[in-house]
């Protein structure tokens, strides 16, 4: 037994030595930044970006909840390029080796591409402009003025994204050394991605990757074939496995059922147990308790004659209570991050600036990383000139697209954007929380109130998108710079790959959106693609214009209660012991099922259950395989959306409608 332990210990030491030697060799043979961006890498980024754009667009238009897929994108990048290089070698064709730098560039470019689909507003502020959402918000509502809508179009959406997305790339470029090297901000997502990529490009990483690739491909095939099989039984409204009354027909009417969605199960495996349990708690509280009770008050709290979709009936309570939870959670976290940011910066200012980055006490590898990061500098004049150029274009173009948003509002937004971006990126570096949506919501309320009744809704929604895009993209870029710093990738190649990915995303995201918009009934509150955040954001803008008069009867008191609950829950989680805090629900996650329903929360909890059982049976294997299996479930189901959308556009309907009815009584 002692000999076995000695052998295992020697094996671990040998592997560690090999990894150190591998890293030192990589430092010596770093390719120039222009050669880190390759044609094959751009093609791989395009493929991954398109697949993930479809996946996140589905999540955006169904629940609005999108998990972090950066690690999954890095894994898929490794799978594609390693398979490609091995095929060429077997064919006797010489090719350049696949390095960690190229892996990082592909991941960065792919994430930049699908991030446009995540944060481009297709499920929130841009979709909130369309006529269907305008009608759902109530045409009789004072703040929802007649004609304040704009139908989606590939042309104007693509133009809008190109105008607003590139400004954020340049807002914080001059501060990259301060954030990454001087302040040593951790950027947990960027660091996790770098650790994964560095792990792949080691001797033992290759064996680990083989297991993950095999698991990914197996589960991917099963997920795709399951999506294909389900399609045959979904030939009608509320038909198929996605409407299976798992807990009985009465529970089914309140959206409590398991809908066999591999995407949500995979997302549940990636998200933490706390997110999934918070979703389930929100579903039970809303659809299990509150909506049946408030529905019974019809004729008392709201008129019987009103349709359920009206903002003055039950739907109003659903929307505005969800808004209260989102705003309470957002406000608390916003103030919390401002506090941490201010405290951290104050502590640093009190120190001698020379001691902030004391190179003498740093390991040799860190010094080399810093040297590579600083050596490949991005000239200050490039960042300043580029930011000014794109800002001028935006100031001219956006008021022409949306006359409701005056040019001077846009000018003020671009003057304030760098400081807002810095606050958000600094906070994200400390906590891994991107608060861009909260900055966007502040802009939404301010602009909606300033622009007044006739223009407020459109000005608020567009202004929200403007601020949110700049603040979010600049923070994402800093995460990527952190990944690049740890994988010895040039900041220049990172910036260029981010720009390429953003340009691809500005084209791919609107096309992906229209694939859904034309093939499915997007925005239907009773359909699969409810797009809940579109209605939420439009009603936030109406609230900014009208004030509390937009709320139905007794809704204000309920909103006060849930707003206070959101702040209290966050406070208790932060101040209580860790063993207690880890079970306090997340109000932002709880808010999603208030509008959408309970079915997807059940799917995601099944994902959590799979991970829990797997860790109990074999924790080491679970830690290795869970990301690969989750990615396979999501990608397989997501890829089936492409052929199913094409079939829907071609008016080819499934041949069978499988639904469920109560038994006939004798």
C-alpha positions in Angstrom: 0.0 0.0 0.0 2.9 2.3 0.9 4.6 1.5 -2.4 1.4 2.4 -4.3 1.1 5.7 -2.6 4.8 6.4 -3.3 4.2 5.6 -7.0 1.1 7.8 -7.2 3.0 10.6 -5.5 5.9 10.3 -8.0 3.4 10.2 -10.9 1.8 13.4 -9.7 5.1 15.1 -9.3 6.2 14.0 -12.7 3.0 15.3 -14.3 3.4 18.6 -12.4 7.1 18.9 -13.7 5.9 18.2 -17.2 3.3 21.0 -16.9 5.8 23.5 -15.7 8.2 22.5 -18.5 5.4 22.8 -21.0 4.5 26.3 -19.8 8.1 27.4 -19.9 8.4 26.1 -23.4 5.2 28.0 -24.4 6.7 31.2 -22.9 9.8 30.8 -25.1 8.0 30.1 -28.3 5.1 32.6 -28.2 4.1 33.4 -31.8 3.7 37.1 -32.9 0.2 38.5 -32.3 -0.6 38.6 -36.0 0.0 34.8 -36.3 -2.2 34.0 -33.2 -5.3 34.9 -35.3 -5.6 32.2 -38.0 -8.1 31.5 -40.8 -9.0 28.1 -39.3 -9.6 29.8 -36.0 -12.0 32.3 -37.5 -13.9 29.5 -39.2 -14.1 27.6 -36.0 -15.3 30.7 -34.1 -18.0 31.3 -36.8 -19.3 27.7 -36.4 -19.3 27.9 -32.6 -20.7 31.4 -32.6 -23.7 30.4 -34.9 -24.5 27.3 -32.8 -24.4 29.2 -29.6 -26.3 32.2 -31.0 -29.2 29.8 -31.8 -29.0 28.2 -28.3 -29.0 31.5 -26.4 -31.7 33.1 -28.6 -34.0 30.2 -27.7 -33.2 30.7 -24.0 -33.7 34.5 -24.5 -37.1 34.1 -26.1 -38.4 31.4 -23.7 -37.2 32.2 -20.2 -34.7 35.0 -20.6 -32.3 33.1 -18.4 -28.9 32.3 -20.1 -26.2 30.5 -18.2 -22.5 31.3 -18.6 -21.3 29.3 -21.6 -17.7 30.6 -21.9 -16.2 27.3 -20.5 -18.4 25.3 -22.9 -17.2 27.5 -25.8 -13.5 26.9 -24.9 -14.2 23.1 -24.8 -15.9 23.1 -28.2 -13.1 25.2 -29.6 -10.6 22.6 -28.4 -12.7 19.8 -29.8 -12.9 21.3 -33.3 -9.3 22.4 -33.7 -7.7 19.3 -32.2 -9.9 17.0 -34.4 -9.0 19.1 -37.4 -5.2 19.0 -36.8 -5.3 15.3 -36.1 -7.2 14.6 -39.3 -4.7 16.6 -41.4 -1.7 14.7 -39.7 -3.3 11.4 -40.6 -3.7 12.5 -44.2 0.0 13.4 -44.3 -0.7 17.2 -44.5 1.6 19.5 -42.5 -0.2 22.1 -40.4 0.7 24.6 -37.7 0.4 23.2 -34.1 -2.7 24.1 -32.1 -1.6 26.4 -29.2 -3.3 27.7 -26.1 -3.1 31.2 -27.7 -5.1 30.1 -30.7 -7.6 28.3 -28.4 -8.0 31.5 -26.4 -8.5 33.6 -29.6 -11.2 31.2 -30.9 -13.0 31.2 -27.5 -12.9 35.0 -27.4 -14.2 35.5 -30.9 -17.0 32.9 -30.5 -18.1 34.4 -27.2 -18.1 37.9 -28.6 -20.3 36.6 -31.4 -23.0 34.9 -29.3 -22.8 37.7 -26.7 -24.6 39.9 -29.2 -27.4 37.4 -29.3 -27.5 37.4 -25.4 -27.3 41.1 -24.8 -28.5 42.6 -28.0 -32.0 43.2 -26.7 -33.8 40.6 -28.9 -35.6 39.3 -25.9 -35.9 42.5 -24.0 -35.5 46.2 -25.0 -35.5 45.8 -28.9 -38.4 43.3 -28.9 -40.2 45.5 -26.4 -40.6 48.0 -29.3 -42.7 45.7 -31.5 -46.5 46.0 -32.0 -47.4 42.8 -30.2 -45.6 43.9 -27.0 -47.2 47.4 -27.4 -50.6 45.8 -27.5 -49.9 43.4 -24.6 -48.9 46.4 -22.4 -52.3 47.9 -23.0 -53.3 50.3 -25.8 -55.5 52.1 -23.3 -52.6 52.8 -21.0 -51.7 56.5 -20.8 -47.9 56.1 -21.0 -48.2 53.6 -23.9 -48.9 56.3 -26.5 -50.4 55.3 -29.9 -47.8 54.6 -32.5 -44.9 54.1 -30.0 -43.7 50.8 -31.6 -41.3 49.7 -34.3 -41.5 46.3 -35.9 -38.4 44.2 -36.0 -36.3 44.4 -39.2 -33.0 42.8 -40.2 -31.7 46.0 -41.7 -32.3 48.5 -38.8 -31.5 45.9 -36.1 -28.1 45.1 -37.8 -27.4 48.8 -38.2 -28.2 49.5 -34.6 -26.0 46.7 -33.3 -23.0 47.8 -35.5 -23.4 51.4 -34.3 -23.6 50.7 -30.5 -21.5 47.5 -30.1 -18.0 48.8 -31.2 -17.9 51.8 -28.8 -17.8 49.4 -25.8 -14.7 47.7 -27.2 -12.6 50.8 -26.9 -14.0 52.4 -23.7 -11.6 50.7 -21.2 -8.6 49.7 -23.4 -6.3 52.4 -21.9 -7.0 51.0 -18.4 -6.3 47.3 -19.2 -2.8 47.3 -17.4 -4.2 49.0 -14.3 -7.1 46.6 -14.0 -5.2 43.3 -14.8 -1.6 43.9 -13.5 -1.7 46.8 -11.1 -5.0 46.0 -9.3 -4.7 42.2 -9.9 -8.5 41.9 -10.3 -9.4 38.2 -10.4 -12.3 38.2 -13.0 -13.4 34.7 -11.9 -15.0 33.7 -15.3 -12.0 34.8 -17.3 -9.7 33.0 -14.8 -11.8 29.8 -15.0 -11.7 29.8 -18.8 -7.9 30.3 -18.7 -7.4 27.5 -16.3 -9.4 25.2 -18.6 -7.5 26.2 -21.7 -4.1 25.9 -20.0 -5.2 22.4 -18.7 -6.0 21.2 -22.2 -2.6 22.1 -23.5 -0.6 19.9 -21.1 0.5 16.3 -21.4 -2.3 15.0 -19.0 -4.7 17.5 -20.4 -4.9 15.6 -23.7 -6.2 12.5 -22.0 -8.7 14.5 -20.0 -9.9 16.2 -23.2 -10.4 12.8 -25.0 -12.8 11.7 -22.2 -14.7 15.0 -22.4 -14.9 14.9 -26.2 -16.2 11.4 -26.2 -18.8 12.3 -23.6 -19.8 15.4 -25.4 -20.3 13.7 -28.8 -22.3 10.8 -27.3 -24.7 13.1 -25.4 -24.8 15.6 -28.3 -26.1 12.8 -30.6 -28.7 11.6 -28.1 -30.0 15.1 -27.5 -30.3 15.9 -31.2 -32.1 12.6 -31.9 -34.4 13.2 -29.0 -35.3 16.6 -30.4 -36.0 15.0 -33.8 -38.2 12.2 -32.2 -40.2 14.7 -30.1 -41.0 16.8 -33.2 -43.3 14.1 -34.7 -45.7 14.4 -31.8 -46.0 18.2 -31.6 -48.4 18.8 -34.5 -50.7 21.3 -32.9 -51.2 23.7 -30.0 -50.1 22.3 -26.6 -49.1 18.9 -28.1 -46.2 16.6 -27.6 -43.8 15.6 -24.9 -43.2 19.3 -24.0 -46.7 19.3 -22.6 -46.6 16.0 -20.7 -48.8 16.3 -17.6 -46.1 14.7 -15.3 -47.9 15.7 -12.0 -51.5 15.4 -13.3 -53.7 17.7 -15.4 -54.6 20.1 -12.6 -50.9 20.8 -12.0 -50.4 21.0 -15.7 -52.9 23.9 -16.0 -50.7 25.8 -13.5 -47.5 25.0 -15.6 -46.2 22.3 -13.2 -44.9 19.6 -15.5 -41.6 18.2 -16.8 -41.3 19.2 -20.5 -38.3 16.9 -21.5 -36.2 19.9 -22.7 -32.5 18.8 -23.0 -31.5 22.5 -23.2 -33.0 23.3 -19.7 -31.6 20.1 -18.2 -28.1 21.0 -19.5 -28.5 24.6 -18.3 -29.5 23.3 -14.9 -26.3 21.2 -14.8 -24.3 24.4 -15.4 -26.2 26.7 -13.1 -25.7 26.4 -9.3 -28.2 24.5 -7.1 -29.1 27.9 -5.6 -30.3 29.3 -8.9 -32.3 26.3 -9.7 -34.0 26.0 -6.3 -34.7 29.8 -6.4 -36.5 29.2 -9.7 -38.5 26.4 -8.2 -39.4 28.5 -5.1 -40.5 31.4 -7.4 -42.7 29.0 -9.4 -44.4 27.5 -6.3 -44.9 31.0 -4.8 -46.4 32.5 -8.0 -48.2 29.8 -10.0 -48.8 27.5 -7.0 -50.2 30.1 -4.5 -50.4 33.7 -5.6 -52.0 33.6 -9.1 -54.8 31.2 -8.1 -55.6 33.5 -5.1 -55.4 36.8 -7.1 -57.4 35.1 -9.9 -60.2 34.5 -7.4 -60.4 38.3 -6.7 -61.6 39.0 -10.3 -64.5 41.4 -10.0 -63.1 42.8 -6.8 -59.5 43.8 -7.5 -60.0 44.1 -11.2 -63.0 44.0 -13.6 -64.3 40.6 -14.8 -64.7 41.9 -18.3 -61.0 42.5 -18.8 -59.0 39.8 -20.7 -56.3 38.0 -18.7 -53.6 39.5 -20.9 -54.5 43.1 -19.9 -52.1 45.0 -17.7 -55.1 46.0 -15.5 -55.9 42.3 -14.8 -54.0 39.3 -13.5 -51.2 39.8 -16.1 -50.4 43.2 -14.5 -49.7 41.6 -11.2 -47.4 39.0 -12.9 -45.4 41.7 -14.7 -45.1 44.3 -12.0 -44.3 42.0 -9.1 -41.6 40.4 -11.3 -40.3 44.0 -12.0 -40.3 44.7 -8.2 -38.1 41.6 -7.5 -35.7 42.5 -10.4 -35.4 46.1 -9.3 -34.9 45.2 -5.6 -32.2 42.6 -6.4 -30.6 44.9 -8.9 -30.5 47.9 -6.6 -29.0 45.9 -3.7 -26.3 44.4 -5.9 -25.6 47.7 -7.6 -25.0 49.4 -4.2 -23.1 46.5 -2.9 -20.7 46.5 -5.8 -20.3 50.3 -5.7 -19.4 49.9 -2.0 -16.8 47.2 -2.7 -15.4 49.1 -5.6 -15.1 52.3 -3.6 -13.6 50.5 -0.6 -11.1 48.7 -2.7 -10.1 51.8 -4.6 -9.8 53.8 -1.4 -7.5 51.1 0.1 -5.3 51.2 -3.0 -5.1 55.0 -3.0 -3.9 54.9 0.6 -1.1 52.6 -0.3 2.1 53.8 -2.1 1.3 53.3 -5.8 4.7 51.7 -6.3 3.7 48.8 -4.0 0.5 48.0 -5.8 2.4 45.9 -8.3 5.6 44.8 -6.6 7.4 42.8 -9.3 10.2 41.7 -7.0 8.0 39.4 -5.0 6.2 37.8 -8.0 6.9 34.3 -9.4 8.9 34.1 -12.6 5.8 32.9 -14.6 3.8 35.9 -13.5 6.6 38.3 -14.5 6.7 36.7 -17.9 2.9 37.0 -18.3 3.1 40.7 -17.3 5.9 41.2 -19.7 3.9 39.7 -22.6 0.8 41.6 -21.6 2.6 45.0 -21.5 4.9 44.4 -24.5 2.0 44.0 -26.9 0.5 47.4 -26.0 -2.4 49.0 -27.8 -1.6 52.7 -28.5 -3.7 55.2 -26.5 -4.4 57.2 -29.7 -6.0 54.2 -31.3 -8.4 53.7 -28.4 -9.3 57.5 -28.1 -9.6 58.0 -31.9 -11.7 54.9 -32.3 -14.0 55.7 -29.4 -14.5 59.3 -30.7 -15.2 58.1 -34.2 -17.8 55.5 -33.3 -19.4 57.9 -30.8 -19.8 60.5 -33.5 -21.4 58.0 -35.9 -23.8 56.9 -33.1 -24.8 60.4 -32.3 -25.7 61.0 -35.9 -27.3 57.6 -36.7 -29.4 56.7 -33.6 -31.5 59.9 -33.6 -32.2 59.2 -37.3 -33.3 55.7 -36.5 -35.3 56.7 -33.4 -36.3 60.4 -33.5 -37.7 60.0 -29.9 -34.1 59.8 -28.6 -32.7 63.3 -29.0 -29.0 63.6 -30.1 -28.0 65.4 -26.9 -29.1 62.4 -24.8 -26.8 60.3 -26.9 -23.9 62.7 -26.4 -24.4 62.7 -22.6 -24.5 58.9 -22.7 -21.2 58.6 -24.5 -19.6 61.2 -22.1 -20.7 59.2 -19.1 -20.1 55.7 -20.6 -16.3 55.3 -19.8 -16.8 56.1 -16.1 -19.9 53.8 -15.9 -17.9 51.1 -17.8 -15.0 51.4 -15.4 -17.3 51.0 -12.3 -18.9 47.9 -13.9 -15.7 46.3 -15.0 -14.0 46.9 -11.6 -17.0 45.4 -9.8 -17.1 42.4 -12.2 -13.4 41.9 -11.5 -14.1 41.6 -7.8 -17.4 39.7 -7.8 -17.9 38.3 -11.3 -21.2 40.1 -11.5 -21.9 42.1 -14.6 -24.3 44.9 -13.6 -24.8 46.3 -17.1 -28.5 45.5 -17.1 -28.9 47.7 -14.0 -27.1 50.6 -15.6 -29.4 50.1 -18.5 -32.5 50.1 -16.3 -31.4 53.4 -14.7 -31.0 54.9 -18.2 -34.4 53.5 -19.1 -36.2 55.2 -16.2 -34.3 58.5 -16.5 -34.9 58.8 -20.3 -38.5 57.7 -20.1 -39.2 60.4 -17.5 -37.3 63.1 -19.4 -38.7 62.4 -22.8 -42.3 62.6 -21.6 -45.5 60.8 -22.6 -45.3 60.8 -26.4 -41.6 59.8 -26.7 -40.7 58.3 -23.3 -41.3 54.6 -24.0 -39.2 54.4 -27.2 -36.5 56.8 -25.8 -36.2 54.8 -22.6 -35.9 51.4 -24.4 -33.4 52.6 -26.9 -31.3 54.5 -24.3 -31.3 51.4 -22.1 -29.8 49.4 -25.0 -27.3 52.1 -25.7 -25.9 52.2 -22.1 -26.2 48.5 -21.5 -24.2 47.6 -24.7 -21.3 49.9 -23.9 -21.0 48.9 -20.2 -21.5 45.2 -20.9 -19.1 44.8 -23.8 -16.3 46.7 -22.1 -16.6 44.4 -19.0 -16.6 41.3 -21.2 -13.5 42.5 -22.9 -11.7 42.9 -19.6 -12.7 39.3 -18.7 -11.1 38.2 -22.0 -8.0 40.3 -21.3 -7.7 38.4 -18.0 -7.9 35.1 -19.9 -5.3 36.3 -22.4 -3.0 37.4 -19.6 -3.1 33.9 -18.0 -2.7 32.1 -21.4 0.1 34.4 -22.7 -2.1 35.7 -25.5 -1.4 39.1 -26.9 -3.8 41.9 -25.9 -3.7 43.1 -29.5 -4.9 39.8 -30.9 -7.5 39.6 -28.2 -8.9 43.0 -29.2 -8.9 42.2 -32.9 -10.6 38.8 -32.3 -13.2 40.5 -30.1 -13.8 43.0 -32.9 -14.1 40.2 -35.5 -16.5 38.2 -33.2 -18.6 41.4 -32.5 -18.8 42.1 -36.3 -19.9 38.5 -37.0 -22.4 38.7 -34.1 -24.0 41.9 -35.4 -24.9 39.9 -38.6 -25.6 36.5 -37.1 -27.7 37.6 -34.1 -30.5 39.4 -36.2 -30.6 36.5 -38.7 -30.9 34.0 -35.8 -33.6 36.2 -34.2 -35.6 36.2 -37.5 -35.3 32.5 -37.8 -37.4 32.3 -34.6 -39.5 35.3 -35.3 -40.7 34.0 -38.7 -41.0 30.3 -37.7 -42.6 30.6 -34.3 -45.1 32.8 -32.5 -42.7 34.9 -30.5 -44.2 37.0 -27.8 -47.4 34.9 -27.4 -48.0 34.7 -23.6 -49.6 31.2 -24.0 -46.9 29.9 -26.4 -43.5 28.4 -26.0 -41.6 31.6 -27.0 -43.1 34.0 -24.5 -40.2 36.5 -24.5 -41.1 37.6 -21.0 -38.5 40.4 -20.7 -39.8 42.3 -23.7 -43.1 43.0 -21.8 -41.2 43.6 -18.5 -38.9 46.2 -20.1 -41.8 48.0 -22.0 -43.7 48.2 -18.7 -40.6 49.6 -16.9 -40.6 52.4 -19.5 -44.3 53.0 -19.1 -43.7 53.1 -15.3 -41.0 55.7 -15.9 -43.5 57.8 -17.9 -46.7 57.4 -15.8 -45.4 56.6 -12.3 -47.5 54.3 -10.1 -50.7 55.1 -11.9 -49.8 52.3 -14.3 -50.3 49.6 -11.6 -53.5 47.7 -11.1 -55.4 47.9 -7.8 -53.4 46.6 -4.7 -50.5 45.8 -6.9 -48.4 48.7 -5.4 -48.6 47.2 -1.9 -47.5 43.8 -3.3 -44.7 45.4 -5.2 -43.4 47.1 -2.1 -43.5 43.8 -0.2 -41.5 41.9 -2.9 -39.1 44.8 -3.4 -38.3 44.7 0.3 -38.1 40.9 0.2 -35.5 41.1 -2.5 -33.3 43.5 -0.5 -33.8 41.5 2.7 -32.9 38.2 1.1 -29.7 39.5 -0.3 -28.8 41.2 3.0 -29.4 38.0 5.0 -27.3 35.9 2.5 -24.4 38.4 2.8 -24.3 38.8 6.6 -25.3 35.3 7.7 -22.9 32.4 8.1 -22.0 30.6 4.8 -23.8 27.4 5.7 -27.0 29.5 6.1 -26.4 32.0 3.3 -26.0 29.3 0.7 -29.7 28.4 1.0 -31.1 31.9 0.9 -33.0 32.2 -2.5 -31.9 34.6 -5.3 -34.7 37.1 -6.0 -33.6 37.7 -9.6 -33.9 34.0 -10.3 -37.2 33.8 -8.4 -38.7 36.6 -10.7 -38.3 34.6 -14.0 -41.1 32.0 -13.4 -43.5 34.7 -12.2 -44.2 35.4 -15.8 -43.0 32.2 -17.6 -44.3 29.4 -15.5 -42.9 26.5 -13.5 -42.0 23.9 -16.2 -38.5 25.1 -17.1 -37.6 25.4 -13.3 -38.5 21.7 -12.9 -36.2 20.8 -15.9 -33.4 22.8 -14.4 -33.8 21.2 -11.0 -33.6 17.8 -12.7 -30.2 19.0 -14.1 -29.1 19.8 -10.5 -30.3 16.4 -9.3 -28.2 14.7 -11.9 -25.1 16.6 -10.9 -25.8 15.9 -7.2 -26.3 12.1 -7.7 -23.2 12.0 -10.0 -21.0 13.7 -7.4 -22.2 11.2 -4.7 -21.4 8.2 -6.9 -18.1 9.4 -8.4 -17.1 13.0 -7.6 -13.9 13.0 -9.6 -15.5 11.8 -12.8 -18.5 14.2 -12.3 -16.1 17.2 -11.9 -14.5 16.2 -15.2 -17.6 15.3 -17.2 -20.4 17.5 -16.1 -19.4 20.5 -18.3 -19.0 18.2 -21.3 -22.3 16.4 -20.8 -24.2 19.7 -20.1 -22.7 21.2 -23.3 -23.7 18.1 -25.3 -27.3 18.3 -24.0 -27.5 22.1 -24.8 -25.8 21.9 -28.2 -27.7 18.8 -29.5 -31.1 20.3 -28.6 -30.0 23.7 -29.9 -28.8 22.3 -33.2 -32.2 20.6 -33.8 -33.8 24.1 -33.7 -32.2 24.9 -37.1 -34.0 22.0 -39.1 -37.2 22.4 -37.1 -37.3 26.2 -37.9 -36.7 25.4 -41.6 -39.5 22.9 -41.5 -41.8 25.4 -39.9 -40.9 28.1 -42.5 -41.6 25.6 -45.2 -45.1 25.0 -43.7 -44.2 21.3 -43.0 -46.1 20.4 -39.8 -45.5 17.4 -37.5 -47.8 14.5 -38.4 -49.1 13.7 -34.9 -50.6 15.7 -32.0 -50.1 14.0 -28.7 -52.1 15.6 -25.9 -53.8 14.5 -22.7 -57.4 14.6 -21.6 -59.2 13.6 -18.3 -60.8 10.2 -18.3 -64.6 10.0 -19.1 -66.8 9.6 -16.1 -69.4 6.8 -16.2 
